[in-house]
Amino acid sequence: MSDLPIRQVVLYKHGVGYFERETNLEGDQSLSLSFKQREVSDVLKSLTVLDLNGGIVSAVSYDSTTPIEQLLAEIALSIPDSGSLKGLLPQIKGARVSVKPTGGSVVQGTILGIDKTDARTEHGLEETHRLSLLTDAGDIRTFDLFDLELTLLDDGIKRDLDFYLRTQLASKKKDARTFTLFAQGEGKRTIRVSYVLEAPVWKATYRILLDEGEGSSPLIQGWAVVDNTSDEDWQDVSLTLVAGLPVSFTHDLYTPRYIRRPVVEVKETTGVLPPMAEAGVEDYEVTGELMAFSAPAAPAPARMAKMRRRESIESVEKNYGSRSSAVSSVQAQTRERQVGDLFEYSIDKPVTVRRNQSALVPILLKPFAGRSVLLYQKSARAENPIRCVEFENTTGLTLEGGPVTVLEQGSYVGEAMLDTLKPTEKRLVGYAVELAARVLDNIDSHSDRVTRVTIRNGTLKTHYAEVQKTTYTFNSKSDKEQVVYLDHPRDDSRWKLVETAKPHETTENYWRFRFTLPPGTASKFVVQQQQTLFQSFGLADITDKLLATWVSAKYLDKATEKALKEVLAQRQQVGRTEEKLAQLNEERNKIHAEQKRIRENLGALGDRASEKALRERFVATLDKQEDRLAKITEEEAKLQTDRDEARERLNAALAKLEYDAPVLTEHAD
């Protein structure tokens, strides 16, 4: 059991707990706390100790990480489990002691050793042990080891023995590390100690009670599940539960850290004769100037201790205020408190949770604004709606998320999960499938006529609407009128609602509609949405037929129609020129092929007279063909110039042609 009982426990949702202990004491005292080894770093990071009545805490010591064998090896003492006295005294040979035999006087001296002898008794020979002592008078005397009172006079031996025993005791507590607080002060005082440790998160769980009486509001009952996994009871503690996510982390402060220092070797040099310094003249002005820049003299040790004590008290008073102000601030707090994004539940009455046990702690029992409704969401269940509680948080509290059990007219009807709800927030909490209602949905899609035409950067776009109509049919077998919420998937980047009732609300992924479902009938609800699509045409590639189609459909006004006809004429001009160029190129290729054939024939002719006439004929043909090739080159150059100029005019016409207008049935000239 700790010297400091737990008075307050604050549990958080991110895996830590704040623990506060308090006790009363008088005068100078030491207090002990025990922690598991894995908890020590958290304690060192967060431990706060306050003396609320003007005293100070001079130090807090705690067990080292050094193994017990190494700790005990430093004092060279070993006490056997049996024969402890006769085993200890030989190890402190030379220590000064005071002995008082039974019925004798006190004798002081130095231990020489332990002698074992056999003494004759009425039972025969028995082994006895006698202490040999060199008295202060110089005599050597022996005493029956088990018939005397012995007092150690050597302070060093007493300290070593005390350390040995405390270390042995601490080693018996598995994985335990002891913290000792040294409190100094006068009179009766109160010591408060607090720290943060890893702790299981607390969990919220709720019960919703529907129709508990005619005309009454539904009730919500909240419970917190808390776990005491420590080795100490929480007896009548003040319990607070905090929701939120403050920053918390682990940091090893327990393991000693060492910094490797450089090794500096002694540099050996040749000895020299001491110089004979000249006598100087004391310069009082310079000395005064130097003293002005020197550090002030350190205060005497006693004065430094007094200053530290006063600064410690002033620091506590500055940061934590007086005890009365601390108490008043606690009394001013409400039982539920909002601090930024943190929300806390303070339990009104003291709570007891035994060690290694858990508890259900009531945190809420209040009416709220709500009713039973239906929610249809096809992705959740296609055939039936979900029965929900239309929950409005009118409790005035922030409700931490957790599981909910729903009871209706005293019977269990389902379960749900409640998201974290701040005051006045609303949520549909689904808890059961409504089998008394079935839902069918029918989707019909069609593309509407072109509604707008745009021309930009040489591209014409015809914009048209795609309409999607979804008909939901609800068949109710219930004998009661029911409120239905319908979640229809939404994609604002593509679709917009048309000819549809305004949604009751919009969620992240749905349009949510609300309507009333009559008892025992089938009702339909229609959601119609529309998205705009377009088809693109490159104006440089349009044809007379396509332009005629646009004109006939009255996609364009007269000015744009005229401009497009000019574009078409320019494009046709370019086309005719390119066609002539292609014809010239084809003619050139034919001439080249014919010339190749003629040259092959010329190579095969001999020197006969008949062959000479044929050769002259071939040469004349080649001469005519060369003239034609030269003419083709001239015509090509002119046509290419004409084509390039026509292309420039076409591109200029396309660049300045812009149009953006809805499609009308009639256009003004």
C-alpha positions as CSV (number, residue, x, y, z in Angstrom):
1,M,0.0,0.0,0.0
2,S,1.4,3.4,-0.9
3,D,2.0,6.2,1.6
4,L,0.0,8.4,-0.7
5,P,-3.5,7.2,-1.5
6,I,-5.0,7.9,-4.9
7,R,-7.6,10.8,-4.7
8,Q,-8.2,11.6,-8.4
9,V,-8.1,9.7,-11.7
10,V,-8.4,11.3,-15.1
11,L,-8.6,8.9,-18.1
12,Y,-8.1,9.9,-21.7
13,K,-9.1,8.5,-25.0
14,H,-5.5,8.3,-26.3
15,G,-4.1,5.8,-23.9
16,V,-2.9,7.7,-20.8
17,G,-4.2,8.5,-17.4
18,Y,-3.6,11.3,-14.9
19,F,-3.3,10.2,-11.3
20,E,-3.4,12.5,-8.3
21,R,-2.5,11.4,-4.7
22,E,-2.7,13.4,-1.5
23,T,-1.8,12.8,2.1
24,N,-1.3,14.8,5.4
25,L,2.0,14.8,7.3
26,E,3.8,16.7,10.0
27,G,7.4,17.8,10.1
28,D,10.1,16.3,8.0
29,Q,9.0,13.0,6.5
30,S,9.7,10.7,3.5
31,L,6.9,9.2,1.4
32,S,7.2,6.2,-0.9
33,L,5.5,5.3,-4.2
34,S,6.0,2.1,-6.2
35,F,5.8,1.8,-10.0
36,K,6.5,-0.8,-12.6
37,Q,9.8,-0.4,-14.5
38,R,8.1,0.3,-17.8
39,E,6.2,3.2,-16.1
40,V,9.3,5.0,-14.7
41,S,10.0,7.1,-17.8
42,D,6.4,8.4,-17.8
43,V,6.7,9.2,-14.1
44,L,10.0,11.1,-14.6
45,K,8.4,13.0,-17.5
46,S,5.3,14.1,-15.6
47,L,5.7,13.8,-11.9
48,T,4.6,17.0,-10.0
49,V,4.9,17.3,-6.2
50,L,3.4,20.2,-4.2
51,D,3.5,21.0,-0.5
52,L,0.3,23.0,-0.1
53,N,1.3,24.6,3.2
54,G,4.6,26.2,2.6
55,G,7.0,23.3,3.0
56,I,9.3,22.0,0.3
57,V,10.2,18.7,-1.3
58,S,14.0,18.6,-1.2
59,A,14.4,15.6,-3.5
60,V,12.8,12.6,-5.1
61,S,15.0,9.5,-5.2
62,Y,14.2,6.3,-7.1
63,D,15.7,2.9,-7.7
64,S,18.6,2.6,-10.1
65,T,18.7,0.5,-13.2
66,T,21.8,-1.2,-11.9
67,P,21.3,-4.9,-11.2
68,I,21.0,-5.9,-7.5
69,E,24.1,-8.1,-7.6
70,Q,26.1,-5.1,-8.8
71,L,24.6,-2.8,-6.2
72,L,25.3,-5.2,-3.3
73,A,28.8,-5.9,-4.6
74,E,29.8,-2.2,-3.9
75,I,29.3,-2.6,-0.1
76,A,30.9,-6.0,0.4
77,L,28.2,-7.2,2.8
78,S,26.4,-10.5,2.6
79,I,23.9,-11.8,5.2
80,P,23.1,-15.5,5.0
81,D,19.5,-16.6,5.2
82,S,20.2,-18.5,8.4
83,G,22.7,-17.5,11.1
84,S,22.4,-13.9,10.1
85,L,24.1,-12.5,13.2
86,K,27.1,-14.9,13.3
87,G,27.4,-14.5,9.6
88,L,27.3,-10.7,9.7
89,L,29.7,-9.9,12.5
90,P,32.9,-11.5,11.0
91,Q,32.3,-9.3,7.9
92,I,32.5,-6.1,10.0
93,K,35.6,-7.1,12.0
94,G,37.2,-3.9,13.4
95,A,33.9,-2.1,13.7
96,R,33.1,-0.3,17.0
97,V,30.1,-1.6,18.9
98,S,28.4,-1.4,22.2
99,V,27.4,-4.6,24.0
100,K,25.2,-5.2,27.1
101,P,25.1,-8.8,28.4
102,T,22.0,-9.9,30.2
103,G,22.3,-8.7,33.7
104,G,25.6,-6.9,33.0
105,S,26.8,-3.4,32.2
106,V,27.4,-1.7,28.8
107,V,30.8,-2.4,27.3
108,Q,32.2,-0.5,24.2
109,G,35.0,-1.8,22.0
110,T,36.1,-3.2,18.7
111,I,35.0,-6.5,17.2
112,L,37.8,-9.0,16.9
113,G,35.8,-11.9,15.6
114,I,33.5,-14.8,16.5
115,D,34.7,-17.9,18.3
116,K,33.0,-21.2,18.1
117,T,33.3,-23.4,21.3
118,D,31.7,-26.5,22.8
119,A,30.0,-26.0,26.2
120,R,28.9,-28.7,28.5
121,T,25.3,-28.4,29.5
122,E,22.8,-30.7,31.1
123,H,22.0,-31.9,27.6
124,G,25.6,-32.7,26.9
125,L,28.1,-30.8,24.7
126,E,26.5,-28.0,22.7
127,E,28.1,-25.7,20.1
128,T,28.1,-22.0,21.2
129,H,29.4,-18.8,19.6
130,R,31.1,-16.1,21.5
131,L,31.9,-12.5,20.4
132,S,35.5,-11.5,21.0
133,L,35.8,-7.8,21.8
134,L,38.7,-5.5,22.3
135,T,37.4,-3.1,24.9
136,D,38.2,0.6,25.1
137,A,40.2,-0.2,28.2
138,G,42.4,-2.5,26.2
139,D,41.0,-5.7,27.6
140,I,39.9,-8.6,25.4
141,R,36.6,-10.0,26.5
142,T,34.2,-12.6,25.2
143,F,30.5,-12.6,25.3
144,D,27.8,-15.1,24.6
145,L,26.6,-14.0,21.1
146,F,23.0,-14.9,21.8
147,D,22.9,-13.4,25.3
148,L,23.6,-9.8,24.7
149,E,22.3,-6.5,23.2
150,L,24.6,-5.1,20.4
151,T,24.6,-1.6,19.0
152,L,26.7,-0.5,16.0
153,L,28.6,2.7,16.7
154,D,30.2,3.0,13.2
155,D,27.9,5.3,11.1
156,G,29.4,4.0,7.8
157,I,28.6,0.4,8.8
158,K,25.1,1.4,9.8
159,R,24.5,3.1,6.4
160,D,25.8,0.1,4.5
161,L,23.6,-2.3,6.4
162,D,20.6,-0.1,5.9
163,F,21.3,0.1,2.1
164,Y,21.8,-3.7,2.0
165,L,18.4,-4.4,3.7
166,R,16.5,-1.8,1.6
167,T,18.0,-3.2,-1.6
168,Q,17.1,-6.7,-0.6
169,L,13.5,-5.7,0.2
170,A,13.1,-3.9,-3.1
171,S,14.4,-6.9,-5.0
172,K,11.5,-9.0,-3.6
173,K,9.0,-6.8,-5.5
174,K,9.1,-8.1,-9.0
175,D,9.5,-5.4,-11.6
176,A,8.9,-2.7,-9.0
177,R,10.7,0.6,-8.7
178,T,10.3,2.7,-5.6
179,F,10.2,6.5,-5.5
180,T,11.0,8.2,-2.2
181,L,9.9,11.8,-1.7
182,F,11.7,13.8,1.0
183,A,9.4,16.5,2.4
184,Q,10.7,19.2,4.7
185,G,8.7,21.7,6.7
186,E,7.1,22.6,10.0
187,G,3.7,21.7,11.4
188,K,0.9,19.8,9.7
189,R,0.9,20.0,5.9
190,T,-0.8,18.5,2.8
191,I,1.3,16.9,0.1
192,R,-0.1,16.5,-3.4
193,V,1.6,14.3,-6.0
194,S,0.4,13.9,-9.6
195,Y,1.7,12.1,-12.7
196,V,0.7,10.6,-16.1
197,L,0.9,6.9,-16.9
198,E,-0.1,4.7,-19.8
199,A,-3.6,3.5,-19.1
200,P,-6.4,1.7,-21.0
201,V,-8.7,4.1,-22.9
202,W,-12.1,4.5,-21.5
203,K,-15.1,3.4,-23.6
204,A,-18.5,4.9,-23.9
205,T,-21.7,2.8,-24.4
206,Y,-25.3,3.9,-24.5
207,R,-28.9,2.8,-24.2
208,I,-31.7,4.5,-26.0
209,L,-35.2,4.0,-24.6
210,L,-38.1,4.8,-27.0
211,D,-41.7,5.3,-26.1
212,E,-41.3,5.2,-22.4
213,G,-44.6,6.7,-21.5
214,E,-47.3,8.6,-23.3
215,G,-46.0,11.8,-24.8
216,S,-42.6,11.5,-23.2
217,S,-39.3,12.2,-24.9
218,P,-37.0,9.3,-25.5
219,L,-34.2,8.8,-23.0
220,I,-30.5,8.2,-23.5
221,Q,-28.5,6.5,-20.8
222,G,-24.7,6.6,-21.1
223,W,-22.1,4.4,-19.4
224,A,-18.3,4.5,-19.3
225,V,-16.2,1.4,-19.2
226,V,-13.1,2.0,-17.1
227,D,-10.3,-0.5,-16.5
228,N,-8.0,-0.5,-13.4
229,T,-5.1,-2.6,-14.6
230,S,-2.8,-1.4,-11.8
231,D,-1.8,-3.2,-8.6
232,E,-3.7,-0.8,-6.4
233,D,-7.3,-0.2,-5.6
234,W,-9.0,3.0,-6.7
235,Q,-10.9,3.6,-3.4
236,D,-13.4,6.4,-3.4
237,V,-11.5,8.4,-6.1
238,S,-12.7,11.4,-8.0
239,L,-13.1,10.1,-11.6
240,T,-13.0,12.3,-14.7
241,L,-13.2,11.0,-18.3
242,V,-11.8,13.2,-21.1
243,A,-12.6,12.9,-24.8
244,G,-10.1,14.3,-27.3
245,L,-6.6,13.7,-28.6
246,P,-3.9,15.8,-26.8
247,V,-0.3,15.1,-27.8
248,S,1.4,12.4,-25.8
249,F,4.5,10.3,-26.4
250,T,7.1,8.1,-24.6
251,H,10.6,9.2,-23.9
252,D,13.3,7.2,-22.0
253,L,14.4,9.2,-19.0
254,Y,15.2,6.2,-16.8
255,T,18.2,4.7,-18.6
256,P,21.4,6.6,-17.7
257,R,23.1,8.3,-20.6
258,Y,26.8,8.8,-21.0
259,I,28.7,10.9,-23.5
260,R,32.0,9.7,-24.7
261,R,34.7,12.2,-23.8
262,P,37.9,12.6,-25.8
263,V,41.1,11.2,-24.3
264,V,43.8,13.9,-23.9
265,E,47.2,12.5,-23.4
266,V,49.9,14.3,-21.4
267,K,52.3,16.0,-23.7
268,E,55.9,15.6,-22.4
269,T,58.3,18.5,-23.0
270,T,61.8,19.3,-22.0
271,G,62.1,21.0,-18.6
272,V,63.0,24.7,-18.6
273,L,64.4,27.1,-16.0
274,P,61.8,29.2,-14.3
275,P,61.9,32.8,-15.6
276,M,62.7,35.6,-13.2
277,A,59.7,37.9,-13.4
278,E,60.2,41.7,-13.0
279,A,58.5,43.4,-10.1
280,G,55.4,45.3,-11.2
281,V,53.6,48.4,-9.9
282,E,49.9,47.9,-8.8
283,D,47.5,49.8,-11.0
284,Y,44.4,50.4,-8.9
285,E,42.3,51.9,-11.7
286,V,42.9,49.0,-14.0
287,T,42.2,46.5,-11.2
288,G,38.9,48.2,-10.5
289,E,37.9,48.1,-14.2
290,L,38.7,44.4,-14.4
291,M,36.7,43.7,-11.3
292,A,33.7,45.5,-12.8
293,F,33.6,42.8,-15.6
294,S,34.3,39.8,-13.3
295,A,31.6,37.5,-12.1
296,P,30.1,38.3,-8.6
297,A,31.4,36.2,-5.7
298,A,29.4,33.0,-5.1
299,P,27.2,33.2,-2.0
300,A,28.1,31.2,1.0
301,P,26.7,27.6,1.0
302,A,24.2,28.3,3.8
303,R,23.0,31.4,2.0
304,M,22.7,29.5,-1.3
305,A,20.5,26.8,0.4
306,K,18.3,29.5,1.9
307,M,18.0,31.2,-1.5
308,R,17.1,27.9,-3.2
309,R,14.4,27.1,-0.6
310,R,12.8,30.6,-1.0
311,E,12.9,30.4,-4.8
312,S,11.3,26.9,-4.7
313,I,8.4,28.2,-2.6
314,E,8.0,31.3,-4.7
315,S,8.0,29.1,-7.9
316,V,5.2,26.9,-6.5
317,E,3.1,29.8,-5.5
318,K,3.6,31.5,-8.8
319,N,2.7,28.5,-10.9
320,Y,0.0,26.8,-8.9
321,G,-1.4,29.5,-6.6
322,S,-2.4,29.1,-3.1
323,R,-4.4,26.1,-1.8
324,S,-7.5,28.1,-1.4
325,S,-7.4,29.3,-5.0
326,A,-6.9,25.8,-6.3
327,V,-9.9,24.5,-4.3
328,S,-12.1,27.4,-5.5
329,S,-11.2,26.7,-9.1
330,V,-12.2,23.1,-8.7
331,Q,-15.5,24.1,-7.1
332,A,-16.2,26.5,-10.0
333,Q,-16.0,23.7,-12.6
334,T,-19.3,22.3,-14.0
335,R,-19.6,18.5,-14.1
336,E,-19.3,18.6,-17.8
337,R,-16.7,20.9,-19.3
338,Q,-15.6,21.8,-22.8
339,V,-11.9,22.9,-23.2
340,G,-11.1,23.5,-26.8
341,D,-11.5,20.2,-28.6
342,L,-11.4,18.3,-25.3
343,F,-14.6,17.4,-23.4
344,E,-14.6,15.9,-19.9
345,Y,-17.2,14.1,-17.8
346,S,-16.6,14.5,-14.1
347,I,-18.4,11.8,-12.1
348,D,-20.4,13.5,-9.2
349,K,-19.8,10.8,-6.6
350,P,-16.6,9.0,-5.6
351,V,-15.9,5.8,-7.5
352,T,-14.3,2.6,-6.4
353,V,-12.6,0.1,-8.8
354,R,-10.6,-2.7,-7.3
355,R,-7.1,-3.5,-8.8
356,N,-7.1,-5.6,-11.9
357,Q,-10.9,-5.1,-12.3
358,S,-13.1,-3.0,-14.5
359,A,-16.3,-1.1,-13.9
360,L,-19.3,0.4,-15.6
361,V,-19.7,4.0,-14.5
362,P,-22.9,5.9,-15.3
363,I,-22.2,9.2,-17.1
364,L,-25.5,10.3,-18.6
365,L,-29.3,9.9,-18.2
366,K,-31.2,12.6,-20.1
367,P,-34.2,13.0,-22.5
368,F,-33.4,14.1,-26.0
369,A,-35.3,15.2,-29.1
370,G,-35.8,12.2,-31.3
371,R,-38.2,9.8,-33.0
372,S,-38.2,6.5,-34.9
373,V,-37.9,6.9,-38.7
374,L,-36.9,4.9,-41.8
375,L,-33.8,5.5,-43.9
376,Y,-33.4,3.9,-47.3
377,Q,-29.9,3.7,-48.7
378,K,-29.5,1.2,-51.5
379,S,-25.8,0.6,-50.8
380,A,-26.7,-0.5,-47.3
381,R,-29.7,-2.7,-48.2
382,A,-31.4,-2.8,-51.5
383,E,-34.7,-4.4,-50.6
384,N,-35.6,-2.7,-47.3
385,P,-35.2,0.6,-45.5
386,I,-33.3,0.7,-42.1
387,R,-35.2,1.7,-39.0
388,C,-33.4,4.6,-37.3
389,V,-33.6,6.9,-34.4
390,E,-33.7,10.5,-35.7
391,F,-31.3,11.7,-32.9
392,E,-30.9,15.4,-32.0
393,N,-28.4,16.0,-29.3
394,T,-30.4,18.2,-26.9
395,T,-28.6,16.8,-23.8
396,G,-26.3,19.8,-23.7
397,L,-23.3,17.5,-23.6
398,T,-20.8,16.2,-26.2
399,L,-21.5,12.5,-26.6
400,E,-18.4,10.4,-27.2
401,G,-18.9,7.8,-29.9
402,G,-19.7,4.2,-28.9
403,P,-22.1,1.3,-29.3
404,V,-25.8,1.8,-28.6
405,T,-28.5,-0.7,-27.5
406,V,-32.0,0.4,-28.5
407,L,-35.0,-0.6,-26.3
408,E,-38.6,0.1,-27.4
409,Q,-41.5,-0.4,-25.0
410,G,-39.3,-2.4,-22.7
411,S,-38.0,-4.8,-25.4
412,Y,-34.7,-5.0,-27.2
413,V,-35.0,-3.9,-30.8
414,G,-31.5,-3.5,-32.1
415,E,-28.0,-2.1,-31.8
416,A,-26.2,0.8,-33.5
417,M,-23.0,2.8,-33.4
418,L,-23.1,6.5,-32.4
419,D,-20.6,8.9,-33.8
420,T,-19.3,11.7,-31.6
421,L,-22.0,14.3,-31.3
422,K,-21.6,17.8,-30.1
423,P,-24.6,19.7,-28.7
424,T,-27.4,20.4,-31.2
425,E,-25.9,18.1,-33.8
426,K,-28.3,15.6,-35.5
427,R,-27.7,12.1,-36.7
428,L,-29.7,9.2,-38.0
429,V,-28.8,6.2,-35.9
430,G,-29.8,2.9,-37.7
431,Y,-30.5,-0.1,-35.5
432,A,-32.7,-2.6,-37.4
433,V,-34.0,-3.6,-40.9
434,E,-37.6,-2.6,-41.5
435,L,-39.1,-5.8,-42.9
436,A,-42.6,-4.2,-43.1
437,A,-41.5,-2.1,-46.0
438,R,-40.0,-3.1,-49.4
439,V,-38.3,-0.9,-51.9
440,L,-37.9,-1.2,-55.7
441,D,-35.9,1.3,-57.8
442,N,-36.0,1.8,-61.6
443,I,-33.4,3.8,-63.5
444,D,-34.2,5.3,-66.9
445,S,-31.6,7.2,-68.9
446,H,-31.8,9.1,-72.2
447,S,-29.9,11.8,-74.1
448,D,-31.7,15.0,-74.8
449,R,-31.4,17.3,-77.8
450,V,-28.4,19.7,-78.4
451,T,-28.9,22.7,-76.1
452,R,-25.8,24.7,-76.8
453,V,-23.1,25.1,-79.5
454,T,-19.6,26.6,-78.8
455,I,-16.8,27.3,-81.2
456,R,-13.3,28.0,-79.9
457,N,-9.7,27.3,-81.1
458,G,-10.9,25.7,-84.4
459,T,-13.2,23.2,-82.7
460,L,-17.0,23.1,-82.7
461,K,-18.7,21.5,-79.7
462,T,-22.3,20.5,-79.5
463,H,-23.5,20.3,-75.9
464,Y,-26.4,18.0,-75.0
465,A,-28.0,16.8,-71.8
466,E,-28.1,13.2,-70.5
467,V,-31.1,12.8,-68.1
468,Q,-31.3,10.0,-65.5
469,K,-34.6,9.4,-63.9
470,T,-34.7,7.1,-60.8
471,T,-38.1,6.0,-59.5
472,Y,-38.3,4.6,-56.0
473,T,-41.4,2.6,-55.1
474,F,-42.0,2.0,-51.4
475,N,-44.5,-0.7,-50.4
476,S,-45.6,-0.4,-46.8
477,K,-47.3,-3.2,-44.8
478,S,-47.3,-1.2,-41.6
479,D,-50.5,0.2,-40.1
480,K,-48.8,3.4,-39.1
481,E,-47.7,6.4,-41.0
482,Q,-43.9,6.6,-41.2
483,V,-41.4,9.3,-42.0
484,V,-38.9,8.1,-44.6
485,Y,-35.4,9.5,-45.4
486,L,-34.1,8.6,-48.8
487,D,-30.4,8.8,-49.6
488,H,-29.7,9.2,-53.3
489,P,-26.1,9.1,-54.5
490,R,-24.8,12.5,-55.5
491,D,-21.9,13.6,-57.7
492,D,-21.9,17.4,-57.9
493,S,-19.0,17.4,-60.4
494,R,-21.3,15.8,-63.0
495,W,-25.0,15.8,-62.1
496,K,-27.5,18.4,-60.9
497,L,-31.1,17.8,-59.8
498,V,-33.9,18.8,-62.2
499,E,-37.6,18.7,-61.7
500,T,-37.1,17.1,-58.3
501,A,-38.1,18.2,-54.8
502,K,-35.4,20.1,-52.9
503,P,-33.4,17.7,-50.7
504,H,-34.0,17.9,-46.9
505,E,-30.2,18.0,-46.4
506,T,-27.0,17.1,-48.2
507,T,-24.4,14.7,-46.9
508,E,-20.9,14.0,-48.1
509,N,-22.1,11.4,-50.6
510,Y,-25.9,11.7,-50.8
511,W,-28.8,14.0,-51.5
512,R,-31.2,13.2,-48.6
513,F,-34.9,13.6,-49.2
514,R,-37.7,13.3,-46.6
515,F,-41.3,12.3,-47.2
516,T,-44.2,10.6,-45.4
517,L,-45.1,7.0,-46.2
518,P,-48.8,6.3,-45.7
519,P,-49.8,3.0,-44.0
520,G,-50.5,-0.1,-46.1
521,T,-50.0,1.5,-49.5
522,A,-47.4,1.9,-52.2
523,S,-45.8,5.3,-52.7
524,K,-43.4,6.5,-55.4
525,F,-40.6,9.1,-55.2
526,V,-38.8,10.3,-58.3
527,V,-35.3,11.7,-58.4
528,Q,-34.3,13.2,-61.8
529,Q,-30.8,14.4,-62.5
530,Q,-29.0,15.8,-65.5
531,Q,-25.5,16.0,-66.7
532,T,-24.1,17.9,-69.7
533,L,-22.0,16.1,-72.4
534,F,-20.5,17.4,-75.7
535,Q,-19.3,16.1,-79.0
536,S,-16.3,17.8,-80.7
537,F,-15.7,18.5,-84.5
538,G,-12.5,19.9,-86.0
539,L,-13.6,22.8,-88.3
540,A,-10.6,22.2,-90.6
541,D,-12.2,18.9,-91.6
542,I,-15.9,19.8,-91.9
543,T,-17.8,18.9,-95.1
544,D,-20.6,20.5,-97.0
545,K,-23.0,17.8,-95.7
546,L,-22.1,18.3,-92.0
547,L,-22.4,22.0,-92.3
548,A,-25.8,21.6,-94.0
549,T,-26.9,19.4,-91.1
550,W,-25.9,22.1,-88.5
551,V,-27.7,24.8,-90.5
552,S,-30.8,22.6,-90.9
553,A,-30.8,21.9,-87.1
554,K,-30.5,25.6,-86.5
555,Y,-27.4,25.2,-84.3
556,L,-25.8,28.5,-85.6
557,D,-26.9,32.0,-86.2
558,K,-26.6,33.6,-89.7
559,A,-23.3,35.3,-89.1
560,T,-21.6,32.2,-87.8
561,E,-23.1,30.2,-90.7
562,K,-21.7,32.7,-93.2
563,A,-18.3,32.6,-91.4
564,L,-18.3,28.8,-91.5
565,K,-19.1,28.8,-95.2
566,E,-16.1,31.0,-95.8
567,V,-14.0,28.6,-93.8
568,L,-15.4,25.7,-95.8
569,A,-14.6,27.6,-99.1
570,Q,-11.0,28.2,-97.9
571,R,-10.7,24.6,-96.8
572,Q,-12.0,23.5,-100.2
573,Q,-9.6,25.8,-102.0
574,V,-6.8,24.3,-100.1
575,G,-8.1,20.8,-101.0
576,R,-8.3,21.6,-104.7
577,T,-4.8,23.0,-104.7
578,E,-3.5,19.9,-102.9
579,E,-5.3,17.7,-105.4
580,K,-3.6,19.5,-108.3
581,L,-0.2,19.0,-106.6
582,A,-0.9,15.4,-106.2
583,Q,-1.8,15.1,-109.9
584,L,1.5,16.8,-110.9
585,N,3.4,14.5,-108.6
586,E,1.7,11.5,-110.1
587,E,2.6,12.8,-113.7
588,R,6.2,13.3,-112.7
589,N,6.4,9.7,-111.4
590,K,5.0,8.4,-114.7
591,I,7.6,10.4,-116.7
592,H,10.4,9.1,-114.6
593,A,9.2,5.5,-115.1
594,E,8.9,6.1,-118.9
595,Q,12.4,7.6,-119.0
596,K,13.8,4.6,-117.2
597,R,12.3,2.3,-119.8
598,I,13.6,4.4,-122.7
599,R,17.1,4.5,-121.3
600,E,17.1,0.7,-121.0
601,N,16.0,0.4,-124.6
602,L,18.7,2.8,-125.8
603,G,21.3,0.7,-124.1
604,A,20.2,-2.4,-126.0
605,L,20.4,-0.8,-129.5
606,G,23.4,-1.4,-131.9
607,D,24.9,0.6,-134.8
608,R,22.8,-0.6,-137.6
609,A,20.9,2.0,-139.8
610,S,17.5,0.7,-138.7
611,E,18.5,1.0,-135.0
612,K,19.9,4.5,-135.6
613,A,16.4,5.8,-136.5
614,L,14.9,4.3,-133.4
615,R,17.6,5.8,-131.2
616,E,16.8,9.3,-132.6
617,R,13.1,8.7,-131.9
618,F,13.8,7.8,-128.2
619,V,16.1,10.8,-127.8
620,A,13.4,13.1,-129.1
621,T,10.9,11.7,-126.6
622,L,13.3,12.2,-123.7
623,D,13.8,15.8,-124.8
624,K,10.1,16.4,-124.7
625,Q,9.8,14.7,-121.3
626,E,12.5,16.9,-119.8
627,D,10.7,20.0,-121.0
628,R,7.5,18.7,-119.3
629,L,9.4,18.0,-116.0
630,A,10.7,21.5,-116.0
631,K,7.1,22.8,-116.6
632,I,5.8,20.6,-113.7
633,T,8.4,22.1,-111.3
634,E,7.2,25.6,-112.2
635,E,3.6,24.7,-111.8
636,E,4.3,22.9,-108.4
637,A,6.0,26.0,-107.0
638,K,3.1,28.2,-107.9
639,L,0.5,25.7,-106.5
640,Q,2.5,25.4,-103.3
641,T,2.5,29.1,-102.9
642,D,-1.2,29.3,-103.5
643,R,-1.8,26.4,-101.0
644,D,0.2,28.0,-98.3
645,E,-1.6,31.3,-98.7
646,A,-4.9,29.6,-98.6
647,R,-3.9,27.7,-95.4
648,E,-2.9,31.0,-93.8
649,R,-6.3,32.5,-94.7
650,L,-8.0,29.4,-93.3
651,N,-6.1,29.4,-90.0
652,A,-6.7,33.1,-89.6
653,A,-10.4,32.6,-90.2
654,L,-10.5,29.7,-87.7
655,A,-8.6,31.7,-85.0
656,K,-11.0,34.6,-85.0
657,L,-14.1,32.4,-85.2
658,E,-15.7,32.1,-81.7
659,Y,-19.3,31.3,-80.9
660,D,-21.2,30.4,-77.7
661,A,-25.0,30.4,-77.7
662,P,-27.9,28.1,-76.9
663,V,-29.7,26.4,-79.7
664,L,-32.7,28.4,-80.7
665,T,-35.5,27.6,-83.1
666,E,-35.2,30.8,-85.0
667,H,-32.4,33.3,-85.6
668,A,-32.5,36.9,-86.7
669,D,-30.7,37.8,-89.9
